[in-house]
Amino acid sequence: MSDNNEQANEAVELKQYYVYILIDPCDNKVFYVGMGQGRRGNQHLQDALKEQGNDESTWSEKIRRILAIKKAGSEPRTVVVARFDTPEEAFAVESVFIKWVYGIAQLTNKIHGHGQDYIRQQGDFKNNPYLDITRPEIKITKGHGYTQENHDRIIASGLDVYLAKMKDLVEAYYEDWNISNIALESMNVSFYITVAELAKIECYLPAKAQHGSPIKIRVRSMTGRPSDDFTKLATRLNCEIKNPKGNPYFRLEEDNPNHDLISRLEFYDEKLRL
């Protein structure tokens, strides 16, 4: 029992800067977002009462709301949402609350806050070049089987972004590998790793794949055409060539799609260089 009392009586060291909201107890709606330190969050009622003797036309929307609450026999409720070590952190969060979370149209704040140019308006989901994550550059090859429907499906599902992340991972592990840009070819989105003059490893996702699906791997001819040397390579690895008359490829039967991509590519690289 005494241990609990001691813990309850311990002084809690609070971070100096905080973001707070003012709530109208009449309807429980947030009507103001602020950033402050010390007792700033509780000073708004006093500030409003000082304005009572002044011309109402000079009252701000915040003052008007607080005095209306006071007239109704209540007081605005102050809630500290978060505390921070620096004013920069607090100002940033305050701005996000004002512009994106609550929306300035629903508040009595006069301004959006610091850095508001880089914060979305509440409910705005349109493309914004100042905010959106840059999509990977995609080379589009409208070959056999290409359809706009597949293209749109890949972009809408974010498969190009997902594959680009995997490509960045591979490049981080193997800086000496010659890795192509992301390409949209026929019904797939892919990138290639050149491991020999004869063949290249293709990492790809079909247009109908889901975000997070295991990446498929196959070996293609460097020239995109069948050749005796490519056929010999497939034979040496006991692999069956698919599409032998067009753009030939084969897969290693031992490839386990449940293993991580780096391990799988190491396996392919080792086999092709033997």
Backbone bond lengths (Angstrom), bond angles and torsions (degrees), N, CA, C in turn:
res aa  C-N    CA-C-N  psi(-1)  N-CA   C-N-CA  omega(-1)  CA-C   N-CA-C  phi
1 M - - - 1.465 - - 1.516 110.65 -
2 S 1.377 115.02 -44.51 1.460 119.31 -179.12 1.516 111.26 -66.27
3 D 1.369 116.42 -33.02 1.462 119.62 178.72 1.517 110.62 -62.99
4 N 1.339 117.00 -40.21 1.462 120.89 179.81 1.520 110.95 -65.75
5 N 1.335 115.86 -39.34 1.462 119.74 179.31 1.514 110.81 -64.99
6 E 1.331 115.60 -40.63 1.464 119.76 179.84 1.524 110.59 -63.03
7 Q 1.360 116.51 -41.39 1.459 120.01 179.38 1.516 111.30 -66.80
8 A 1.342 115.97 -37.72 1.454 119.81 -179.18 1.520 111.52 -68.67
9 N 1.338 116.15 -30.03 1.458 120.12 -177.16 1.522 113.31 -87.34
10 E 1.343 116.81 -8.97 1.458 119.67 178.75 1.521 109.98 -65.40
11 A 1.339 115.48 136.96 1.460 119.52 178.06 1.526 109.39 -74.65
12 V 1.324 115.75 131.31 1.455 120.92 178.59 1.528 108.33 -91.16
13 E 1.323 115.81 126.00 1.462 119.74 179.03 1.536 109.10 -83.15
14 L 1.310 116.52 111.43 1.454 121.55 -176.63 1.518 111.01 -90.67
15 K 1.329 115.31 143.71 1.461 118.68 171.91 1.529 108.39 -64.41
16 Q 1.316 116.55 147.13 1.465 120.54 -167.80 1.532 113.73 -69.72
17 Y 1.330 117.39 -40.46 1.473 121.07 -171.99 1.524 110.31 -103.54
18 Y 1.317 115.54 141.85 1.453 118.45 -177.83 1.536 111.78 -143.16
19 V 1.325 114.44 160.35 1.463 122.72 173.37 1.520 106.47 -112.82
20 Y 1.324 116.33 133.18 1.448 120.60 -176.35 1.531 110.55 -134.01
21 I 1.320 115.10 164.91 1.456 121.14 176.03 1.529 108.81 -128.49
22 L 1.321 115.46 150.81 1.456 121.81 172.68 1.524 108.11 -106.39
23 I 1.331 115.78 131.43 1.454 121.72 -176.61 1.526 109.59 -116.98
24 D 1.323 115.03 135.29 1.461 121.03 175.09 1.527 108.25 -82.75
25 P 1.331 118.94 113.21 1.468 120.63 -177.74 1.529 113.49 -67.26
26 C 1.323 116.69 -14.10 1.462 119.66 179.59 1.528 111.98 -70.81
27 D 1.339 116.52 -33.77 1.471 119.88 179.59 1.526 112.99 -132.47
28 N 1.349 116.00 2.88 1.477 122.55 178.99 1.532 112.69 60.47
29 K 1.321 117.11 29.38 1.461 120.96 177.78 1.528 110.92 -101.16
30 V 1.322 114.78 143.07 1.464 120.84 175.81 1.524 108.22 -75.07
31 F 1.334 116.31 129.91 1.460 117.95 -179.94 1.533 113.22 -123.65
32 Y 1.349 116.00 -1.81 1.469 117.95 178.30 1.518 109.16 -157.63
33 V 1.343 115.66 141.72 1.466 122.48 174.32 1.516 107.74 -121.27
34 G 1.328 116.70 133.42 1.456 119.70 -179.26 1.508 112.80 -139.31
35 M 1.324 114.85 165.77 1.458 122.59 175.06 1.521 106.77 -124.37
36 G 1.305 117.93 137.08 1.455 118.59 -178.98 1.506 113.23 -163.78
37 Q 1.314 115.25 -171.59 1.454 123.50 175.37 1.531 107.14 -148.46
38 G 1.309 116.24 165.72 1.459 119.14 -178.95 1.521 111.62 62.28
39 R 1.334 117.45 -128.75 1.465 122.71 -176.82 1.534 112.95 -102.56
40 R 1.327 116.75 15.34 1.450 120.30 -174.97 1.536 113.02 -53.30
41 G 1.314 118.15 -41.98 1.453 121.49 -176.46 1.521 114.13 -61.77
42 N 1.326 117.17 -22.30 1.465 121.02 -178.04 1.529 113.03 -101.61
43 Q 1.311 118.72 5.57 1.463 121.62 -175.09 1.531 113.89 -91.71
44 H 1.313 118.26 -8.33 1.463 120.52 -172.76 1.532 112.56 -66.57
45 L 1.333 116.52 -35.66 1.467 118.66 178.97 1.531 110.31 -63.97
46 Q 1.332 116.45 -45.07 1.464 120.26 178.94 1.528 111.10 -62.27
47 D 1.320 116.00 -40.70 1.469 119.70 178.54 1.530 110.68 -61.72
48 A 1.333 115.64 -39.86 1.467 119.63 -178.73 1.528 111.13 -68.57
49 L 1.341 117.68 -40.66 1.461 121.20 -178.94 1.528 111.63 -63.67
50 K 1.326 116.03 -31.23 1.470 120.25 178.00 1.529 111.29 -67.44
51 E 1.338 116.46 -22.43 1.460 120.68 -177.20 1.538 112.78 -87.18
52 Q 1.320 117.02 -8.14 1.460 119.84 -173.83 1.530 113.34 -57.68
53 G 1.312 116.79 -33.22 1.456 119.47 -178.66 1.505 114.49 -82.82
54 N 1.305 117.32 -5.52 1.464 121.43 -178.39 1.523 111.37 -90.45
55 D 1.309 115.63 165.98 1.463 122.08 178.92 1.533 109.27 -61.21
56 E 1.331 117.23 129.33 1.459 121.31 -177.78 1.526 112.42 -59.08
57 S 1.325 117.01 -27.15 1.468 119.66 -179.49 1.526 111.59 -65.32
58 T 1.330 117.35 -16.33 1.464 120.71 -179.68 1.528 111.77 -93.93
59 W 1.335 116.83 -5.59 1.455 119.31 -178.16 1.540 110.72 -71.95
60 S 1.309 114.73 139.80 1.462 119.17 172.50 1.527 108.88 -78.45
61 E 1.321 116.83 165.85 1.457 120.53 178.22 1.529 111.11 -60.85
62 K 1.313 116.06 -35.80 1.472 119.35 179.19 1.526 110.61 -65.60
63 I 1.347 117.28 -46.51 1.466 121.51 178.86 1.523 110.33 -60.51
64 R 1.325 116.13 -44.18 1.462 121.18 -179.37 1.536 110.78 -60.35
65 R 1.355 115.74 -42.39 1.476 119.83 -179.31 1.525 111.00 -66.77
66 I 1.323 116.71 -43.00 1.470 120.16 -178.43 1.531 110.97 -64.86
67 L 1.331 117.45 -42.99 1.462 120.41 179.80 1.527 111.66 -66.71
68 A 1.331 115.85 -31.67 1.468 119.25 176.20 1.526 110.27 -67.45
69 I 1.309 115.79 -39.06 1.467 120.23 177.66 1.532 110.07 -64.68
70 K 1.349 115.08 -42.70 1.466 120.05 179.16 1.529 111.09 -63.63
71 K 1.322 116.65 -39.50 1.467 121.50 179.33 1.524 110.97 -64.27
72 A 1.330 115.70 -30.76 1.465 120.83 179.20 1.525 111.93 -79.16
73 G 1.342 116.19 1.75 1.460 120.61 176.65 1.507 114.62 88.87
74 S 1.306 117.65 20.92 1.458 120.53 -179.45 1.529 110.21 -135.43
75 E 1.334 115.88 -172.76 1.463 121.72 178.38 1.520 108.78 -139.15
76 P 1.330 117.45 151.13 1.467 118.83 177.56 1.528 110.30 -65.51
77 R 1.315 115.06 144.73 1.466 120.42 179.11 1.531 109.52 -96.21
78 T 1.316 116.23 130.52 1.468 121.25 178.80 1.520 109.53 -101.46
79 V 1.325 116.81 126.42 1.467 122.01 178.26 1.526 108.79 -125.22
80 V 1.323 116.69 120.85 1.467 121.09 174.55 1.520 108.00 -80.47
81 V 1.323 115.77 121.61 1.467 120.90 -176.22 1.525 111.65 -87.51
82 A 1.341 116.87 -39.55 1.463 119.94 -177.30 1.521 109.96 -158.65
83 R 1.335 115.89 154.55 1.469 122.14 177.19 1.521 110.05 -121.97
84 F 1.346 115.40 152.65 1.460 121.02 -174.24 1.527 111.05 -141.45
85 D 1.322 114.38 162.32 1.465 120.29 179.34 1.519 112.32 -81.47
86 T 1.338 116.21 -28.04 1.464 119.16 -175.19 1.520 110.74 -126.87
87 P 1.341 116.80 153.17 1.467 118.97 176.90 1.519 111.97 -66.26
88 E 1.335 117.03 -30.26 1.468 120.06 -179.95 1.528 110.92 -61.15
89 E 1.338 116.20 -42.36 1.468 119.45 178.22 1.523 110.71 -63.07
90 A 1.333 115.60 -45.14 1.465 119.93 -177.68 1.520 111.54 -65.21
91 F 1.330 117.00 -42.15 1.465 120.08 179.20 1.535 110.80 -61.87
92 A 1.342 116.06 -39.98 1.464 119.86 -179.23 1.528 111.23 -62.86
93 V 1.319 116.63 -45.36 1.466 120.27 -179.22 1.526 110.50 -68.28
94 E 1.327 116.80 -39.57 1.464 120.54 177.27 1.529 110.44 -56.36
95 S 1.322 116.15 -44.38 1.464 120.43 -178.67 1.526 111.72 -64.33
96 V 1.328 116.60 -40.69 1.467 120.41 178.65 1.524 110.26 -63.62
97 F 1.327 116.73 -41.18 1.458 120.49 178.34 1.529 110.95 -62.44
98 I 1.333 116.28 -44.46 1.458 120.28 -176.35 1.526 111.45 -66.85
99 K 1.321 115.93 -47.59 1.464 118.72 -170.37 1.520 113.51 -88.46
100 W 1.351 118.07 -38.84 1.455 120.36 -173.69 1.527 112.88 -102.58
101 V 1.330 117.75 -47.15 1.461 120.21 -172.82 1.530 111.66 -71.91
102 Y 1.327 117.28 -55.40 1.466 120.27 -177.57 1.526 112.38 -97.97
103 G 1.322 117.28 -35.68 1.462 120.83 -176.74 1.513 109.98 86.55
104 I 1.332 115.59 126.89 1.458 119.01 -173.53 1.532 112.08 -64.10
105 A 1.313 117.82 -23.85 1.468 120.58 179.25 1.529 111.89 -66.42
106 Q 1.331 116.76 -22.79 1.463 121.40 -179.69 1.522 112.00 -94.85
107 L 1.333 117.09 -1.59 1.464 121.86 -174.72 1.528 110.97 -116.85
108 T 1.322 115.59 169.36 1.459 120.99 175.26 1.520 111.58 -98.54
109 N 1.342 116.96 4.33 1.468 120.15 175.97 1.522 109.88 -61.36
110 K 1.311 116.30 144.10 1.466 120.78 -179.90 1.525 111.57 -86.66
111 I 1.345 116.95 -31.60 1.462 120.90 -177.45 1.522 110.34 -128.25
112 H 1.345 114.89 160.48 1.463 120.30 -179.23 1.515 112.61 -72.17
113 G 1.320 117.88 -30.37 1.455 120.35 -177.50 1.512 112.34 115.10
114 H 1.325 115.52 -176.96 1.463 122.59 -176.16 1.530 110.77 -69.05
115 G 1.327 116.76 137.51 1.460 121.56 174.99 1.515 114.24 65.55
116 Q 1.323 116.79 26.16 1.466 119.64 -174.46 1.519 114.00 -66.62
117 D 1.341 117.24 -19.15 1.469 119.73 179.09 1.526 111.79 -63.70
118 Y 1.329 117.10 -21.69 1.458 121.14 -176.84 1.529 111.36 -109.11
119 I 1.329 115.27 26.96 1.462 121.58 176.71 1.529 108.27 -128.93
120 R 1.303 117.24 136.29 1.460 121.28 -179.41 1.526 111.38 -71.22
121 Q 1.325 113.71 150.87 1.453 119.58 168.95 1.526 108.29 -70.37
122 Q 1.308 116.93 148.01 1.455 120.78 178.42 1.533 110.16 -55.52
123 G 1.337 115.91 129.34 1.457 121.64 176.99 1.515 115.16 80.32
124 D 1.342 117.59 4.41 1.461 120.87 -179.07 1.527 109.04 -92.75
125 F 1.330 116.61 111.87 1.463 121.30 -179.49 1.531 111.72 -113.94
126 K 1.321 116.68 12.36 1.472 119.66 -178.77 1.534 110.32 -72.27
127 N 1.333 114.71 160.89 1.465 119.66 176.45 1.522 109.86 -60.30
128 N 1.314 115.69 137.12 1.461 121.23 -179.94 1.523 108.84 -138.08
129 P 1.335 118.58 109.54 1.470 120.78 -176.06 1.518 113.51 -63.40
130 Y 1.332 118.03 -19.99 1.459 120.75 179.30 1.531 112.33 -83.92
131 L 1.328 116.68 -11.33 1.459 120.50 -174.49 1.522 114.01 -124.42
132 D 1.323 117.11 -34.59 1.458 120.06 -171.54 1.522 112.00 -67.61
133 I 1.328 114.74 146.80 1.460 120.84 173.71 1.523 107.97 -70.05
134 T 1.310 116.76 131.08 1.457 120.92 -177.72 1.525 110.37 -64.67
135 R 1.318 116.19 126.77 1.455 119.98 177.39 1.527 109.21 -75.08
136 P 1.326 117.72 150.59 1.458 119.86 178.68 1.527 111.56 -63.70
137 E 1.318 115.72 147.33 1.467 119.99 176.85 1.522 108.73 -70.19
138 I 1.313 116.43 126.76 1.464 120.70 -176.16 1.523 109.96 -116.12
139 K 1.303 115.08 129.51 1.459 120.98 172.74 1.525 107.15 -89.56
140 I 1.312 117.60 122.62 1.458 121.51 -177.87 1.526 109.86 -99.87
141 T 1.313 115.05 120.34 1.459 120.83 176.66 1.523 108.13 -112.97
142 K 1.314 116.71 106.43 1.464 120.79 -175.94 1.525 110.16 -87.13
143 G 1.323 113.44 69.56 1.455 118.57 -179.34 1.509 111.82 -90.13
144 H 1.316 115.78 -160.54 1.463 121.85 -178.57 1.523 110.07 -60.58
145 G 1.317 116.69 129.65 1.456 120.80 177.64 1.514 114.57 90.44
146 Y 1.336 117.75 -5.90 1.468 119.85 -179.38 1.521 110.18 -70.08
147 T 1.324 115.82 134.28 1.459 120.75 174.03 1.521 109.24 -136.07
148 Q 1.314 116.37 149.59 1.457 120.71 177.27 1.527 110.36 -64.31
149 E 1.336 116.08 -29.79 1.467 120.24 179.58 1.527 110.57 -62.88
150 N 1.337 116.20 -44.19 1.459 120.02 178.11 1.522 110.98 -64.89
151 H 1.323 115.30 -41.66 1.470 120.30 177.74 1.530 109.97 -57.11
152 D 1.310 116.05 -50.81 1.467 120.62 -177.38 1.521 111.10 -63.35
153 R 1.340 116.66 -36.54 1.458 120.36 -179.39 1.527 110.16 -66.23
154 I 1.323 116.94 -41.53 1.465 121.22 179.53 1.519 110.93 -62.89
155 I 1.328 116.61 -45.51 1.459 120.46 -178.89 1.524 110.94 -67.30
156 A 1.329 116.35 -43.35 1.466 120.24 -177.58 1.520 112.20 -65.22
157 S 1.323 117.22 -35.74 1.466 120.79 -178.02 1.520 112.88 -84.97
158 G 1.355 116.60 -7.88 1.460 119.80 178.43 1.516 114.03 75.17
159 L 1.357 117.47 19.72 1.461 119.62 -179.43 1.523 111.42 -63.57
160 D 1.343 116.94 -32.30 1.460 119.75 179.07 1.525 110.87 -65.99
161 V 1.330 116.65 -39.71 1.462 120.69 179.03 1.526 110.07 -68.00
162 Y 1.330 116.20 -42.47 1.457 121.46 179.38 1.531 110.83 -61.38
163 L 1.330 116.36 -46.24 1.459 120.00 -179.61 1.527 110.66 -66.73
164 A 1.325 116.78 -34.79 1.468 120.40 178.11 1.524 111.04 -62.97
165 K 1.340 117.25 -37.00 1.463 120.71 176.80 1.520 110.52 -63.79
166 M 1.338 116.19 -40.59 1.457 120.48 178.28 1.536 110.75 -66.13
167 K 1.318 115.27 -38.10 1.469 120.13 177.33 1.534 110.31 -62.73
168 D 1.325 117.22 -43.21 1.462 121.08 178.01 1.525 110.94 -61.75
169 L 1.335 115.76 -37.64 1.464 120.22 178.22 1.524 110.97 -63.42
170 V 1.327 115.77 -44.61 1.467 120.31 179.77 1.522 110.34 -63.86
171 E 1.324 116.55 -43.28 1.478 120.16 179.93 1.520 111.52 -63.41
172 A 1.315 117.44 -33.74 1.464 120.83 179.38 1.528 111.18 -67.89
173 Y 1.332 116.73 -33.58 1.459 121.08 179.79 1.520 111.99 -81.57
174 Y 1.331 116.73 -36.69 1.461 120.56 -173.72 1.523 109.87 -129.10
175 E 1.309 115.70 83.27 1.458 120.72 -176.77 1.526 112.22 -68.33
176 D 1.324 117.19 -21.86 1.463 120.21 -177.57 1.525 112.95 -87.81
177 W 1.320 117.58 -6.20 1.462 119.85 179.41 1.526 110.17 -76.03
178 N 1.327 114.53 142.65 1.468 121.01 176.22 1.523 108.35 -89.60
179 I 1.337 115.77 103.44 1.468 121.26 -173.87 1.522 109.71 -114.48
180 S 1.309 116.29 131.75 1.465 121.73 -177.80 1.520 111.46 -77.47
181 N 1.335 115.99 171.87 1.459 121.16 170.90 1.524 109.35 -74.48
182 I 1.322 115.67 166.98 1.460 120.48 175.57 1.527 108.55 -67.04
183 A 1.336 116.27 135.85 1.466 120.92 -179.32 1.526 110.00 -130.07
184 L 1.309 115.40 144.96 1.463 121.33 173.83 1.513 106.67 -108.33
185 E 1.321 115.41 108.24 1.458 120.69 -175.09 1.527 109.60 -124.11
186 S 1.301 116.59 125.10 1.459 121.71 -179.66 1.519 110.39 53.12
187 M 1.331 116.39 -108.58 1.459 119.96 -175.59 1.521 112.69 -112.45
188 N 1.359 117.47 15.83 1.455 121.15 -176.48 1.523 111.16 -129.24
189 V 1.318 115.50 161.31 1.451 122.32 167.22 1.521 105.78 -117.01
190 S 1.335 117.90 133.66 1.457 118.78 -167.79 1.525 112.33 -153.55
191 F 1.336 114.26 168.78 1.463 120.99 164.04 1.525 107.98 -142.49
192 Y 1.324 115.62 158.12 1.458 121.47 -174.83 1.521 111.12 -118.18
193 I 1.336 114.67 147.39 1.461 121.76 174.23 1.516 107.24 -120.46
194 T 1.321 116.00 118.69 1.460 120.62 179.01 1.526 108.44 -84.48
195 V 1.316 116.43 116.97 1.463 120.07 -178.17 1.532 112.37 -113.01
196 A 1.309 116.48 -14.86 1.464 120.36 179.42 1.519 107.59 -159.18
197 E 1.314 116.12 167.67 1.466 119.41 179.65 1.524 111.12 -68.92
198 L 1.314 115.20 -19.38 1.458 120.21 -172.88 1.523 112.80 -91.54
199 A 1.322 117.78 -36.31 1.463 120.26 -171.30 1.525 111.11 -141.71
200 K 1.314 114.39 162.56 1.465 121.34 176.13 1.526 108.60 -136.63
201 I 1.322 115.76 148.01 1.454 121.07 178.64 1.521 108.52 -90.77
202 E 1.313 116.26 128.37 1.457 121.08 177.90 1.528 109.47 -105.22
203 C 1.316 116.41 123.87 1.464 122.23 172.31 1.523 106.45 -105.21
204 Y 1.314 117.64 123.77 1.464 117.87 -172.69 1.522 111.86 -148.19
205 L 1.326 113.80 163.21 1.458 122.67 173.33 1.520 108.14 -131.95
206 P 1.325 118.37 131.16 1.467 120.23 175.44 1.526 110.38 -67.22
207 A 1.310 116.23 156.13 1.460 120.67 -178.46 1.523 112.00 -58.80
208 K 1.324 117.76 -29.40 1.459 121.26 -177.45 1.519 113.21 -89.22
209 A 1.334 117.43 4.68 1.467 120.45 179.15 1.521 110.32 -69.58
210 Q 1.323 115.68 162.21 1.450 122.04 177.37 1.523 108.87 -100.19
211 H 1.338 115.81 153.64 1.458 120.57 175.98 1.531 108.69 -60.23
212 G 1.328 116.48 125.28 1.456 120.64 -178.27 1.517 113.90 96.10
213 S 1.334 117.67 -1.97 1.462 120.75 177.98 1.529 110.43 -64.14
214 P 1.356 117.53 149.99 1.463 119.33 175.76 1.530 110.73 -58.22
215 I 1.301 116.67 135.40 1.460 120.95 -179.80 1.523 109.52 -75.18
216 K 1.305 115.73 133.45 1.462 120.63 179.10 1.527 109.55 -84.41
217 I 1.326 115.79 147.22 1.471 121.44 -178.88 1.518 109.24 -130.72
218 R 1.325 115.43 138.46 1.450 120.74 173.33 1.516 108.67 -151.74
219 V 1.317 115.83 165.28 1.463 122.03 -178.91 1.525 108.60 -108.47
220 R 1.325 115.72 128.62 1.458 121.00 179.96 1.523 110.16 -116.52
221 S 1.320 113.90 157.86 1.457 120.41 173.85 1.529 109.35 -68.73
222 M 1.319 117.23 139.49 1.457 120.55 179.94 1.519 111.28 -62.37
223 T 1.310 117.32 -33.09 1.461 121.13 -176.63 1.518 112.36 -86.98
224 G 1.336 116.49 -13.85 1.456 119.23 -175.94 1.513 112.42 79.03
225 R 1.316 116.09 6.20 1.468 121.02 -179.43 1.527 109.38 -128.39
226 P 1.328 117.84 153.63 1.468 120.02 178.02 1.525 110.49 -67.08
227 S 1.307 115.99 145.13 1.467 120.75 177.68 1.522 108.55 -148.44
228 D 1.332 115.99 159.34 1.464 120.10 -179.51 1.524 110.71 -63.45
229 D 1.345 117.15 -39.34 1.459 120.12 -178.08 1.531 111.42 -66.34
230 F 1.340 117.06 -39.15 1.458 120.08 178.75 1.526 109.81 -67.07
231 T 1.313 116.74 -39.55 1.459 121.04 176.97 1.525 110.92 -62.10
232 K 1.345 117.02 -41.77 1.471 121.15 178.73 1.524 110.79 -63.46
233 L 1.349 115.78 -38.57 1.467 119.82 178.99 1.525 110.33 -62.38
234 A 1.328 117.24 -45.45 1.461 120.99 179.55 1.524 111.11 -63.77
235 T 1.337 115.69 -39.59 1.463 120.10 179.42 1.526 110.44 -63.92
236 R 1.332 117.27 -43.60 1.470 121.60 -179.92 1.524 111.24 -59.75
237 L 1.338 116.01 -34.18 1.457 120.48 -178.31 1.531 112.56 -93.52
238 N 1.342 115.42 7.42 1.477 121.06 179.84 1.528 111.58 57.06
239 C 1.318 116.08 42.72 1.468 121.10 -179.36 1.521 110.33 -114.71
240 E 1.309 114.81 146.60 1.462 120.76 178.34 1.526 109.30 -91.62
241 I 1.321 116.09 128.86 1.461 120.59 178.26 1.526 109.73 -79.16
242 K 1.324 114.90 129.29 1.454 121.35 175.12 1.530 108.57 -98.56
243 N 1.325 114.98 150.19 1.468 121.18 179.99 1.535 111.23 51.74
244 P 1.326 118.69 51.89 1.468 122.54 -173.20 1.522 115.34 -62.66
245 K 1.331 117.40 -22.59 1.458 119.14 -176.89 1.536 113.00 -95.85
246 G 1.319 116.20 -9.05 1.455 119.10 -178.10 1.519 111.71 -115.29
247 N 1.319 116.56 -107.63 1.464 122.69 178.83 1.524 107.29 -104.54
248 P 1.332 118.21 86.47 1.467 121.41 -168.35 1.528 113.15 -69.11
249 Y 1.325 114.60 150.18 1.462 120.24 175.82 1.512 108.86 -154.57
250 F 1.344 115.92 165.40 1.457 121.07 171.69 1.525 108.93 -149.98
251 R 1.307 115.30 161.60 1.461 122.51 177.41 1.522 109.17 -118.95
252 L 1.312 116.11 149.41 1.453 120.65 174.18 1.525 108.13 -81.00
253 E 1.304 116.64 124.31 1.457 120.51 -176.27 1.522 111.98 -62.92
254 E 1.343 117.13 -28.06 1.464 120.44 -176.90 1.525 112.62 -79.37
255 D 1.329 117.28 -5.27 1.465 120.76 -178.55 1.522 110.21 -65.37
256 N 1.322 116.18 125.71 1.462 121.17 -179.77 1.531 109.48 -107.28
257 P 1.331 118.14 108.71 1.473 120.88 -176.88 1.522 113.39 -65.00
258 N 1.336 117.35 -12.36 1.468 120.05 178.82 1.525 112.11 -82.41
259 H 1.325 116.83 -12.19 1.462 120.32 176.86 1.530 109.38 -81.55
260 D 1.325 116.52 161.07 1.464 119.23 -179.33 1.526 110.24 -68.64
261 L 1.320 115.79 155.82 1.465 121.75 -173.09 1.522 112.14 -60.56
262 I 1.318 117.38 -41.43 1.466 120.27 -178.14 1.521 110.60 -61.08
263 S 1.327 117.57 -45.27 1.469 121.06 179.12 1.517 111.33 -62.23
264 R 1.310 116.10 -40.31 1.462 119.90 -179.81 1.525 111.08 -66.03
265 L 1.337 117.22 -41.44 1.456 120.41 179.74 1.524 111.30 -68.74
266 E 1.317 116.97 -35.81 1.466 119.98 175.67 1.528 110.09 -60.77
267 F 1.333 115.71 -39.52 1.458 121.20 179.19 1.531 110.77 -63.98
268 Y 1.324 116.29 -45.34 1.468 120.32 178.12 1.523 110.78 -63.24
269 D 1.308 116.04 -45.16 1.464 120.80 -177.99 1.527 110.65 -60.45
270 E 1.314 115.36 -43.88 1.465 119.91 -179.55 1.530 110.33 -62.56
271 K 1.318 117.53 -45.80 1.456 121.14 -177.36 1.536 111.15 -64.75
272 L 1.327 116.92 -41.28 1.473 120.00 -175.62 1.518 112.00 -72.75
273 R 1.324 117.13 -23.64 1.467 119.53 -176.91 1.528 112.73 -93.39
274 L 1.333 117.10 -5.39 1.466 119.53 179.97 1.523 111.78 -62.56
